[in-house]
Amino acid sequence: MMFLIVSVCSILRIEPAVSCAGSRWSYSAPRVLDRAASRTRDLCARLGGEEFALVLPATDEAAALAVAARCARKLAEAALPHAASGVADIVTCSMGVATIVPGSGDQPAGLVDLADTRLYRAKAAGRNRIAGSAG
């Protein structure tokens, strides 16, 4: 199972900065992420603030990193304007990727914490990045 936390860079600055465009963004970016995780069993959900979760059952790290790269590429292709970003003039994202083969003693919180730690590593590296076990 793979758990990916996606932080859409500086979303908290976009909604107050652009009223109508902010509403368009709040529907468009999650839709882009959801479509990038394209299998019917994949789940995309907003965690809160600027963070979204992608849950991809039966997915190893290589496939998870490919989905993360597809999310970033699709978001870039959507070219949603974001002048208040500080990273780019369009909406970008940082991602933390964590995978696990569930066992009887595993707790879901451990997987979420690992993905969150990797997300913050991606942000610290300059945002608009993906961090998995190797980086």
Rosetta silent file (secondary structure, phi, psi, omega in degrees, C-alpha in Angstrom):
SEQUENCE: MMFLIVSVCSILRIEPAVSCAGSRWSYSAPRVLDRAASRTRDLCARLGGEEFALVLPATDEAAALAVAARCARKLAEAALPHAASGVADIVTCSMGVATIVPGSGDQPAGLVDLADTRLYRAKAAGRNRIAGSAG
SCORE:     score description
SCORE:     0.000 S_00000001
   1 L     0.000  144.361  179.663    0.000    0.000    0.000 S_00000001
   2 E  -121.577  138.970  175.156    1.184    3.476   -0.762 S_00000001
   3 E  -125.929  127.903 -177.126    0.295    6.687    1.015 S_00000001
   4 E  -126.569  127.730  173.183    1.239    9.969   -0.547 S_00000001
   5 E  -103.545  125.277  179.753    0.774   13.385    1.006 S_00000001
   6 E  -110.252  125.054  174.653    0.584   16.174   -1.547 S_00000001
   7 E  -109.474  114.894  177.919    1.009   19.759   -0.428 S_00000001
   8 E   -78.157  113.879 -169.115   -0.146   22.231   -3.038 S_00000001
   9 L   -57.588  122.048  172.570    2.443   24.963   -2.599 S_00000001
  10 L    61.221   30.548  177.445    1.139   28.137   -0.996 S_00000001
  11 H   -58.207  -33.567 -176.840   -2.563   27.393   -1.516 S_00000001
  12 H   -66.028  -16.375  174.888   -3.334   29.356    1.621 S_00000001
  13 H   -90.132  -23.026 -174.216   -2.119   32.456   -0.233 S_00000001
  14 H   -76.940  -41.754 -173.653   -4.112   31.842   -3.420 S_00000001
  15 H   -62.760  -44.403  175.559   -7.656   31.780   -2.072 S_00000001
  16 H   -71.842  -26.661 -174.541   -7.548   35.263   -0.483 S_00000001
  17 H   -75.199  -28.782 -177.495   -5.477   36.642   -3.378 S_00000001
  18 L  -139.728  109.499 -173.611   -7.954   35.717   -6.125 S_00000001
  19 H   -66.337  -67.038 -178.665  -11.628   35.386   -5.357 S_00000001
  20 H   -66.168  -43.247  179.617  -13.180   33.773   -8.465 S_00000001
  21 H   -64.051  -33.134  178.012   -9.935   32.147   -9.579 S_00000001
  22 H   -62.631  -40.638  176.970   -9.529   30.773   -6.046 S_00000001
  23 H   -64.471  -41.768  177.682  -12.863   28.994   -6.371 S_00000001
  24 H   -60.606  -43.141 -179.751  -11.805   27.606   -9.752 S_00000001
  25 H   -61.405  -45.324 -173.371   -8.556   26.405   -8.196 S_00000001
  26 H   -63.644  -17.520  173.015  -10.233   24.673   -5.284 S_00000001
  27 H   -97.586  -37.080 -172.878  -12.059   22.415   -7.761 S_00000001
  28 H   -72.252  -49.607 -176.060   -9.394   22.106  -10.474 S_00000001
  29 H   -61.674  -48.055  177.676   -6.264   21.099   -8.526 S_00000001
  30 H   -61.378  -35.011  178.549   -7.904   18.238   -6.580 S_00000001
  31 H   -64.670  -40.179  177.559   -9.492   16.982   -9.805 S_00000001
  32 H   -61.318  -46.645  179.653   -6.050   16.933  -11.466 S_00000001
  33 H   -62.543  -43.403 -179.184   -4.616   14.926   -8.546 S_00000001
  34 H   -62.084  -41.326 -179.696   -7.558   12.524   -8.530 S_00000001
  35 H   -70.853  -28.966  178.784   -7.221   11.844  -12.256 S_00000001
  36 H   -68.494  -31.897  172.885   -3.472   11.248  -11.932 S_00000001
  37 L   -93.090   86.236 -159.447   -4.270    8.409   -9.510 S_00000001
  38 L   -90.393  -10.386 -179.483   -6.336    6.729  -12.171 S_00000001
  39 L   -76.085  151.305 -177.727   -7.336    3.275  -10.912 S_00000001
  40 L   -63.802  -26.192 -179.928  -10.854    2.915   -9.515 S_00000001
  41 L   -84.956   -8.210  178.468   -9.485    1.692   -6.164 S_00000001
  42 L   -76.471  148.231 -177.007   -7.214    4.742   -5.730 S_00000001
  43 E  -128.943  132.734  172.714   -8.413    7.478   -3.411 S_00000001
  44 E  -119.423  128.257 -178.796   -7.660   11.207   -3.382 S_00000001
  45 E  -144.967  146.774  176.792   -8.925   13.224   -0.406 S_00000001
  46 E   -79.147  128.146  176.877   -8.258   16.637    1.088 S_00000001
  47 E   -84.556  -31.151 -178.395   -6.569   16.377    4.487 S_00000001
  48 E   139.612  157.375 -179.148   -7.003   20.067    5.245 S_00000001
  49 L    56.767 -124.053 -178.805   -5.294   23.341    4.480 S_00000001
  50 L  -103.895   12.728 -175.108   -3.066   22.775    1.485 S_00000001
  51 E  -107.577  139.005  176.667   -2.622   19.034    1.958 S_00000001
  52 E  -125.943  154.388  176.156   -4.201   16.149    0.084 S_00000001
  53 E  -116.251  141.183  169.106   -3.742   12.394    0.503 S_00000001
  54 E  -118.161  124.895  176.822   -3.500    9.781   -2.199 S_00000001
  55 E  -112.471  120.525 -176.538   -4.037    6.203   -1.065 S_00000001
  56 E  -124.470   94.818  179.033   -2.978    3.631   -3.645 S_00000001
  57 L   -62.307  152.470  175.848   -3.558    0.004   -2.576 S_00000001
  58 L    53.047   48.532 -177.710   -1.301   -2.731   -3.964 S_00000001
  59 L  -131.486  128.579  176.199    1.339   -0.244   -5.107 S_00000001
  60 L   -87.831  176.868 -174.682    5.092   -0.503   -4.600 S_00000001
  61 H   -64.803  -39.390  179.611    7.421    2.483   -4.205 S_00000001
  62 H   -59.768  -44.858  178.449    8.478    2.608   -7.866 S_00000001
  63 H   -67.613  -37.610  178.526    4.839    2.786   -8.974 S_00000001
  64 H   -63.246  -42.486  178.076    4.049    5.286   -6.207 S_00000001
  65 H   -65.842  -34.288  176.083    6.864    7.556   -7.351 S_00000001
  66 H   -66.061  -39.988  176.357    5.556    7.282  -10.923 S_00000001
  67 H   -64.724  -42.739  178.883    2.085    8.359   -9.736 S_00000001
  68 H   -60.323  -44.709  178.424    3.648   11.254   -7.804 S_00000001
  69 H   -63.563  -38.616  177.515    5.563   12.362  -10.919 S_00000001
  70 H   -64.416  -40.354  176.797    2.352   12.088  -12.970 S_00000001
  71 H   -58.840  -48.206 -179.307    0.537   14.276  -10.400 S_00000001
  72 H   -62.760  -42.646 -179.370    3.242   16.935  -10.638 S_00000001
  73 H   -65.123  -45.195 -179.163    3.278   16.779  -14.454 S_00000001
  74 H   -65.216  -37.109  177.467   -0.525   16.960  -14.746 S_00000001
  75 H   -65.880  -40.618  176.828   -0.674   19.885  -12.321 S_00000001
  76 H   -64.243  -41.545  178.840    1.981   21.713  -14.374 S_00000001
  77 H   -64.429  -32.355  178.455    0.061   20.955  -17.589 S_00000001
  78 H   -67.472  -25.762  175.499   -3.118   22.400  -16.046 S_00000001
  79 L    49.844   48.683  177.900   -1.183   25.672  -15.612 S_00000001
  80 L   -72.765  121.709 -174.727   -3.473   27.006  -12.881 S_00000001
  81 E   -64.029  141.323 -179.401   -2.327   30.595  -12.273 S_00000001
  82 L  -153.974   75.240 -177.325   -0.809   31.364   -8.870 S_00000001
  83 L   -65.420  -21.655 -176.685    0.938   34.745   -8.727 S_00000001
  84 L   -90.583    8.220 -171.665    1.165   34.624   -4.907 S_00000001
  85 L   -67.640  -50.575 -171.895    3.153   31.352   -4.843 S_00000001
  86 L    85.145  -10.190  178.962    6.776   32.417   -4.464 S_00000001
  87 L  -108.102  -45.266 -178.745    7.719   29.122   -6.177 S_00000001
  88 L  -157.805  170.199  179.123    6.251   29.543   -9.677 S_00000001
  89 L   -86.949    2.755  174.477    3.565   31.541  -11.438 S_00000001
  90 E  -125.635  166.585  178.141    1.380   28.414  -11.571 S_00000001
  91 L   -67.508  129.345  176.697    0.169   26.000   -8.887 S_00000001
  92 L  -125.732  176.181  179.256    2.879   23.465   -7.960 S_00000001
  93 E  -146.168  155.365  170.986    3.114   20.751   -5.320 S_00000001
  94 E  -115.287  147.828 -175.837    5.522   19.005   -2.987 S_00000001
  95 E  -138.274  142.717  171.540    5.004   15.331   -2.124 S_00000001
  96 E  -115.485  125.050 -175.104    6.016   12.824    0.505 S_00000001
  97 E  -112.685  129.500  176.039    5.750    9.176   -0.554 S_00000001
  98 E  -136.275  140.538  178.906    5.612    6.235    1.865 S_00000001
  99 E  -128.976  155.351  178.221    4.873    2.583    1.154 S_00000001
 100 L  -154.042  145.859  166.904    4.217   -0.437    3.317 S_00000001
 101 L   -99.965  105.481 -171.199    3.308   -4.085    2.961 S_00000001
 102 L   -60.157  136.036  173.590    0.785   -4.241    5.820 S_00000001
 103 L  -121.631  172.653 -175.039    1.388   -6.742    8.588 S_00000001
 104 L   -63.027  -27.626 -177.715   -0.675   -7.592   11.659 S_00000001
 105 L   -95.840   -0.003 -177.408    1.316   -5.245   13.915 S_00000001
 106 L   -77.015  142.628  177.134    1.391   -2.240   11.582 S_00000001
 107 L  -111.564  134.175  179.395   -0.442    0.939   12.496 S_00000001
 108 H   -56.755  -33.483 -178.121   -1.766    3.296    9.768 S_00000001
 109 H   -60.352  -32.731  178.702   -0.476    6.304   11.704 S_00000001
 110 H   -63.749  -39.444  178.430    3.107    5.140   11.126 S_00000001
 111 H   -67.844  -42.937  178.647    2.638    5.240    7.364 S_00000001
 112 H   -63.579  -44.311  179.241    1.026    8.686    7.513 S_00000001
 113 H   -61.395  -40.735  179.295    3.834   10.000    9.761 S_00000001
 114 H   -64.389  -45.121  177.893    6.483    8.683    7.368 S_00000001
 115 H   -62.189  -39.589  179.164    4.789   10.321    4.364 S_00000001
 116 H   -64.861  -42.535  177.642    4.493   13.574    6.337 S_00000001
 117 H   -60.633  -42.577  179.346    8.192   13.504    7.276 S_00000001
 118 H   -69.345  -34.571  175.269    9.093   12.990    3.628 S_00000001
 119 H   -59.239  -47.206 -178.768    6.750   15.794    2.570 S_00000001
 120 H   -67.985  -27.755  173.766    8.567   18.230    4.837 S_00000001
 121 H   -66.788  -40.704  177.683   11.888   16.981    3.457 S_00000001
 122 H   -63.610  -42.135  178.895   10.599   17.815   -0.062 S_00000001
 123 H   -64.540  -41.605 -179.134    9.540   21.279    1.080 S_00000001
 124 H   -65.621  -26.022  179.688   12.898   21.899    2.759 S_00000001
 125 L   -80.461   -0.353  175.405   14.654   20.988   -0.504 S_00000001
 126 L   123.922    8.141 -179.377   12.952   23.918   -2.247 S_00000001
 127 L    65.486  169.221 -176.721    9.315   22.920   -2.800 S_00000001
 128 L    53.820   45.963 -176.866    7.852   21.531   -6.017 S_00000001
 129 L  -135.229  165.304  175.157    9.671   18.257   -5.196 S_00000001
 130 E  -122.170  130.219  177.576    8.944   14.588   -4.487 S_00000001
 131 E  -122.576  123.483  174.496   10.581   12.778   -1.554 S_00000001
 132 L  -118.959 -154.447 -177.053   10.504    8.995   -1.149 S_00000001
 133 L   -66.368  -27.595 -177.644   12.822    6.617    0.680 S_00000001
 134 L   -93.238   -5.950 -178.767   15.827    7.667   -1.426 S_00000001
 135 L   163.845    0.000    0.000   15.342   11.400   -1.216 S_00000001
